[in-house]
Structures are given as C-alpha cells and as structure tokens.
C-alpha cells in the first residue's frame, strides 16, 4: 500500500520555478493496478520518480505499507521500476541480465537461480535465457526488463510508459501480457501512460493529472460515465466527447453539455439538430462521421455501429440520447 500525502514538487533553476506537482493526495491499495495519465508535461513521470525515490519531494510525505518512506533512498523502498528504454546490458545473456540486481545484492547462487527460473517461466523466456539482448525481438527485450524487476520480488512495480517504443501490434500483445502478469503476481502496479486505451484496459484505478494537479481518481468506467469536470470528460474517450454550448445547451439544461460520439442518433429525415455530413471514417466495425452544425463551433463526431452509408455534404439530423448527457456548469464542473 502506498500513500501520497500533500505532495508538492517544485523544480528550481536560477531563473525559473516549475510547480510540477501541486498538493497531490493519493492512496494506492495493495495489489491494485493504478494508471497515471494526463497530457504531456502534467507531472506523470515526476510523480512516479518521487514514489521510486529518484527525486526528492519539495513537501509532503510518502508512506509505503504504513511506514514513512519520504527520505528513504530508492534501494530501500522495495519498489522496482521498468522504463521504456529497456536498459539491458548488451554483452550479458538474458540470464545474467535478469539476475543482475540479485548479484548486486549478494544473494546466494541457488536463490538467484531459483528466482531467475521462476521469472523466466512466468514471462515465457525459458528458451531464451542463454541469448543476448541483440538476438531478441523488442517484445522479448521488454519482457527481460520486466524479469529483472520481478526477481527482486518488489512491493510494487513502477512502469514509465513501458510500451511506447514498441510497434502497434506488439503494444497490444505486451498490454495483455502485463495484465496477465498482474493477475498472476497480484503485486501493486503503478503505470504511467499517455495512451488512454492502455489506461482504460489495464487499470483498476486511473488518476488523471493536469498541470500537476489531480483532476479525478476513479475506475475506468467511473471516469467514462461520470467525469467530474470538462477536462476529464474531454480527455477520456476516443473519439473525444462533443461539447455544445449556448442556446442548444441551455435547452438541454446546462451552460455546457457533453455528448459522446456513441450517444448521438443520426437520421436522414428528422431529429433535434440539423447538420451537414463532413469527412467520414469507415472502420468496418464502426463508422465515425464529422457533422457540421450550428450548435457547435467544432464538427460533431458521431459514431455508429457497423457500416452506414451517408454522403459528404448530405443533410442529416442529430439527436443526443437524453440519458447520456453530461451537464457542466460555467465553472466546468459536473452538475449532477
Ligand atoms: P509528464 O511525465 O507528464 O510529461 P513530467 O513529470 O516529465 O511530465 O514534467 C512535469 C513538469 O516538470 C514539466 O513542466 C517539466 O518541464 C518539468 N520538469 C520535469 N523534470 C524537470 C527537471 N529535472 N527540471 C526542471 N523541470 C522539470
């Protein structure tokens, strides 16, 4: 269990002060898979590095399993970090790479061997133990890096965008592997990503950060179904939520109304808002239409299941489903 209490992090140079984290409070349960997400520069990596002990907090406290770890050096925190650059030693075999932290810690040979075999089994690396990193694929190298973390039997794994160097197909495969690993090891995992599909599919709990502040903490579905403000509403979900303001929004009972693309009905003869079909994207499983309409400055995105043939420039009508409206006040906060 990891607790962050009133965490502040300010980076100071001679001329500039950057507030990277501002009064962050967070509790991560034992065995939980927590994802930290937010736009570039919002403080994700800083938060992970503070937990790891690679940076000092400017203020606040970090508790690990109830003990104050705020000024403990990284090695004493019992956490293992996995980076996007695998940082493997090219001249060492997979076996030597994985056992490296154990050799450094002076563990006896038999115990080293037992832990390496166990990690290799969990990660399906058994038949690669005598290869060098150069003889492995990107995904296998990433597994070796994870193996090196596993053998330390950490209280938690900290992942910093571990999949961003991999190609799209491999990312999906590794995503499933890490989920599988979490189910089997049941160890706390903290996972930084800017990829919302990763966060939504892997995490038990997501923290959304913006400019060093927590905007919302919740399960993936809580964030999707009940975003507590406009920022989270626009950040979670792909394609993004549509926002309608002005008279059309007032009619629906709020200064600003958000509607997800999958919650708008489209019809050629009748509906609430009139619009003109712009560019459409046909994915086979779904179709995304961009509709120009007076109710919003930006084109409204509509998602329909399967294939729907509408022509560019055609007139259509849109009707948002009333049970799926997200109403926001002028201050950007959710109203219900
Ligand atoms: P993210 O991981 O979300 O992209 P970071 O945690 O890397 O964001 O950075 C948060 C903020 O702190 C940014 O404004 C960044 O420029 C600043 N920052 C990060 N590391 C340093 C540093 N070592 N010195 C000064 N500013 C930093």
Boltz pocket constraint, residues with backbone or C-beta under 6 A from the ligand:
constraints:
  - pocket:
      binder: B
      contacts: [[A, 11], [A, 12], [A, 18], [A, 19], [A, 20], [A, 38], [A, 39], [A, 40], [A, 41], [A, 42], [A, 43], [A, 44], [A, 45], [A, 46], [A, 47]]
      max_distance: 6.0
